[in-house]
Amino acid sequence: MRGMEQQTIIDLKELSRISIECGKCQSEATMNAMSADARPPQRCPCCGEEFDNRFVRDQISAYITAYRTLLGIEHKITLRLKSVA
């Protein structure tokens, strides 16, 4: 018997928070993509370790821009996670 396919539906609005975990102390810095001043930190707020490189921060910034753009369109966007029960 095959498993029944299930989907989890996530509204794009639910994906506004982005976290980056420090490789040294495992603490997290979380940004709200909808915040006017949202941008990835250069250093860990707990231990001061530098977060990865500029390429990674640039990609997070690109996500924030894309997220804001997609929320600005008139149609609702959802993401679907497929799982097998």
MOZI-V205035 format. One record per residue. RES is the residue in one letter. OMEGA is omega in whole degrees, 0 to 359 (none if undefined). NEAR is the number of other C-alpha atoms within 12 Angstrom. Layout:
BEGIN
res = {RES:RES}
omega = {OMEGA:OMEGA}
near = {NEAR:NEAR}
END
This chain:
BEGIN
res = {M:R:G:M:E:Q:Q:T:I:I:D:L:K:E:L:S:R:I:S:I:E:C:G:K:C:Q:S:E:A:T:M:N:A:M:S:A:D:A:R:P:P:Q:R:C:P:C:C:G:E:E:F:D:N:R:F:V:R:D:Q:I:S:A:Y:I:T:A:Y:R:T:L:L:G:I:E:H:K:I:T:L:R:L:K:S:V:A}
omega = {181:178:179:180:177:178:170:182:181:176:181:180:181:183:185:183:180:179:174:184:178:178:182:186:179:173:183:170:184:178:173:184:180:179:182:183:181:173:182:178:176:183:176:180:181:186:178:178:179:179:174:182:183:179:180:179:178:179:177:177:178:177:180:179:180:179:180:179:181:178:182:179:187:182:179:179:176:175:182:176:182:176:179:181:none}
near = {4:6:8:10:11:12:14:14:16:16:18:24:21:17:24:24:23:26:23:28:24:23:18:18:18:17:19:24:27:21:24:26:30:26:17:11:13:25:28:35:30:22:25:24:21:18:18:18:21:22:30:21:15:15:13:18:23:18:17:29:24:18:25:28:23:19:27:22:18:22:22:15:12:8:11:13:19:17:15:13:13:13:12:11:11}
END
